[in-house]
Amino acid sequence: MLDMTNDWSFPIETQPVFDMHGEEINGHQCVMRTDTNQVMGVHGSRYKAVSHDDVVNSILDGVQQADLSSDWTVDVEV
């Protein structure tokens, strides 16, 4: 894994979704960024959250292991 400072490493968790009357909506969950309380998305109950850090680092590791070129830069927008 590349060792660099990044903006994509932040904590997330899934939480239940509620309607406007405060009733839980079964079969749905939201992915929340816990350091800012920002809802990242609403998904069905079978959705499995994966951290941005895991996804980005997996891609960076694959590019580095492929050894295609050393002429590339990283620009991840969150």
C-alpha positions as CSV (number, residue, x, y, z in Angstrom):
1,M,0.0,0.0,0.0
2,L,1.2,3.5,-0.8
3,D,2.0,5.6,2.3
4,M,0.5,9.1,1.8
5,T,-1.7,11.5,3.6
6,N,-5.3,11.3,2.3
7,D,-8.8,12.7,2.6
8,W,-10.6,9.5,1.8
9,S,-9.8,7.7,5.1
10,F,-12.8,8.5,7.3
11,P,-15.1,6.4,9.5
12,I,-18.5,5.2,8.3
13,E,-21.3,3.1,9.8
14,T,-24.8,2.0,8.7
15,Q,-27.8,3.2,10.5
16,P,-31.6,2.7,10.2
17,V,-33.7,5.0,8.0
18,F,-36.8,6.7,9.5
19,D,-39.8,8.3,7.8
20,M,-41.1,11.8,8.7
21,H,-43.2,10.3,11.6
22,G,-40.1,8.7,13.2
23,E,-41.0,5.2,12.2
24,E,-38.2,3.0,11.0
25,I,-38.3,2.1,7.3
26,N,-37.7,-1.7,7.2
27,G,-35.4,-3.0,4.5
28,H,-33.4,0.3,4.2
29,Q,-30.3,1.7,5.8
30,C,-28.1,4.7,5.4
31,V,-24.4,4.9,5.3
32,M,-23.2,7.7,7.5
33,R,-19.8,9.4,7.8
34,T,-19.5,9.4,11.6
35,D,-16.9,12.2,11.8
36,T,-19.3,14.7,10.1
37,N,-22.7,13.0,10.5
38,Q,-23.1,13.3,6.7
39,V,-25.3,10.7,5.1
40,M,-23.4,9.2,2.2
41,G,-26.3,7.2,0.7
42,V,-29.4,5.2,1.4
43,H,-29.4,1.5,0.4
44,G,-31.4,-1.7,0.8
45,S,-30.8,-3.9,3.8
46,R,-28.6,-6.3,1.9
47,Y,-26.0,-3.6,1.1
48,K,-22.6,-4.1,2.7
49,A,-20.7,-0.9,3.4
50,V,-17.0,-0.7,2.4
51,S,-14.9,2.1,3.6
52,H,-13.5,4.6,1.0
53,D,-10.0,3.9,2.4
54,D,-10.3,0.2,1.5
55,V,-11.6,0.9,-2.0
56,V,-9.0,3.6,-2.9
57,N,-6.1,1.7,-1.4
58,S,-7.1,-1.5,-3.2
59,I,-7.1,0.4,-6.5
60,L,-3.8,2.1,-5.7
61,D,-2.2,-1.3,-4.8
62,G,-3.5,-2.9,-8.0
63,V,-2.0,-0.1,-10.1
64,Q,1.3,-0.2,-8.3
65,Q,1.5,-4.1,-8.6
66,A,0.6,-4.0,-12.3
67,D,3.8,-1.9,-12.8
68,L,2.4,-0.4,-16.0
69,S,3.9,3.0,-15.5
70,S,5.4,5.2,-12.9
71,D,4.0,8.2,-14.6
72,W,0.7,8.7,-12.7
73,T,-0.7,10.8,-10.0
74,V,-3.4,10.3,-7.4
75,D,-6.4,12.7,-7.3
76,V,-9.3,11.4,-5.3
77,E,-12.3,13.7,-4.8
78,V,-14.5,12.9,-1.8
